[in-house]
Amino acid sequence: MHLPPPLSWLYAGWMAFSHVLGMIMSKIILTLLWIAGFGSYAVILTIIHLIRKTPPKTTCWQIPPEEFEGRLKYQF
Amino acid sequence: MTHGTMPTPTYILGISCFYHDSAACLLKDGEILFATQEERYTRKKHDEAFPKNAIDHALKFAGIAPEDLSAIVFYEKPLLKFERILRTYFKVWPRGLLSYHRAMQEWMTKKLWIPHIIRKELQYKGPLFFTEHHESHASSAYFCSGFPDATIVTIDGVGEWATTTIGYGKGTELRLTEEIRFPNSLGLLYSALTYYLGFKVNSAEYKVMGLAPYGEPRYRDQMRRLIDVKEDGSFALNMEYFTYEYGLTMTGKKMEELFGEPTRKPESPLTQFHKDVARSLQELTNEVMLQLVKHAKKLHPSDHLCLAGGVALNCVTNGKILKSGLFNDIFIQPAAGDAGGALGAALLVWHKEFKGERIPKMEHVFLGNEYANTEIETLLKEQNIPYDVLSDTELIERVAGILANEAPHPGPLPPLGHELVVRDPEGSSDPEREAEWRGEGGNQPTAVVGWFQGRMEFGPRSLGNRSILADARNKESWQKVNLKIKFRESFRPFAPTVLEEKVAEWFDLNRESPYMLLVADVHPDKRDRIPAVTHVDGSARIQTIRRDQNPRYYDLIKAFEKRTGCPVIINTSFNVRGEPIVESPKDALNCFLHTQMDYLVMGNCLLEKKKIGQGTAVDRGEYLKKFSLD
């Protein structure tokens, strides 16, 4: 964007401020998500695991999921 | 979606990126046309960025544009990988906050947008495919092996979930039938101990392999506490000792308590303890891999074994597997790491989606760019560098003579600069060693030649087109190349290239080893004749060469043998420590001018350092600063 000074200085300052604000906000949002989202789910999973008391596996080998038609098209 | 009628020609581009060792590979009707790693162009070792340069060079080589591609394939499934990362954080919560922040930033801004990035960078609208990570590895080994059928084992740090897989290949069919899942990973165990020993993860594991022969396996019990290996070849790590699930490091305090020593700081002196840990780790790796391949053979009997994944770069283990006699023949993908994933992904789609035919066995990895003599001469003239142009025959004879020490000695070496003291933890404060390196007392080292020819190699090894060559008979050659040219740790051995027809005479190996992926013993009566490539335990990481694989390189060694009776030379990669292997004549010239290499051969051009001058230690220091230590 081409602006004459002093508008260009204001623009540059605003973009720099937005960048810093974005970095701070994303850290805050991610941390809130960590505590509320990941935390709740982690606690629920732990409780389920404790209740079920799943026996340890005797081997570490696992069978990969079944192949399905056209699976190479997908990211999963 | 299957492609019943294939467009001709069918171009498939495979891409790997965003973890380490980005690469691109282009197939034409199933044949490998071009393959290269991004680091060679950006000059940033193990560069993980989107391989735009590699792709541009591949398309330029083929003379096509992105719209001519029949398919683009990415080497792993990003959403599956993201699922593993999220589930891991659920498991380790509340630990892992810092790691989570870093990971989420990467994923939100880049890794979740791979289709968008590919289409935007290449302006591409065609079909896009995603293979699984270990499938890409398996494919890169099996489809390049030439075997009609094979047992397949892939093993690395981690892909999406799998860290180790077993499967089979038959004709054009490839199937993985069992896997071990994260966090149980032999690759990550090796990397964790690499970190503990003060080396760089995903970069310096091969240094730990090279350090092992200096030690004794004193820490077997400690290793047993880290990993439980079961009868069926599977294994489980004791995650109490590892922090990679949730931390920014691989190991923590518990590992230090287990061994009774703190984590080694990078570039600090190596002690016998570190060597013993390296040795113990190598023995453990050998044992686990042998169990794995035995189990794989039971599940999928075959005379042939295909190996891929980063752990398949462990040549000592490969040598043990070969020697076990479990399989008649073994093929290890030369680009066994993630760069080879690009190749494997493209091949998998060629066979599964395009129903393509099998390609012949991969006989060489010279799949990158080549530079004509005219381009080389233009560069040298621009830089005012004196050089000679020789015919093919003259060149071979002259360089063989230089290597055999028939040329006038290059002269006394200038004093070592600051760069050496900084870069070698073995001798950073030892004046006696420094005098030894300067060649004061003892034999004078022979000349060292930078050799830049033909198409660049694909994969981590230099195999005769981007190599530094020296006389294997002279032990001072080893010290000179290590300390004054490559500026690397002095414990690291060099690898030999030997004429294939002579390999059994000099080594305990009776088959080809074209990709330097097998370690075997040097015959006891030959060890004194080639001390520069004989490791402290009498072993060597061997490359064999046949004329049809690389005629010029073969002729050079043949001419050397005619003069000396020895068909073996030192072959090490053309780079300094921390630098990717040279790609272009400009890279080669820079490396030559800023190190104490004596001669440089590019195409038919021969450069002599004594006609140019050695350059100052300050210049060398400035050059070396560009590359962070690996």
Interface residues (C-beta under 8 A of the other chain):
Chain A: S26 K27 L30 T31 W34 F38 G39 Y41 A42 L45 T59 C60 W61 Q62 I63 P64 G70 L72 K73 Y74 Q75 F76
Chain B: M1 V73 K77 P78 L79 L80 E83 Y89 F90 K91 W93 P94 L97 Y100 H101 M104 Q105 I114 P115 P127 L128 F129 F130 T131 A162 T165 I166 L176 T177 E178 E179 I180 R181 N184 K230 D232 S234 F235 A236 L348 V349 K352 E353
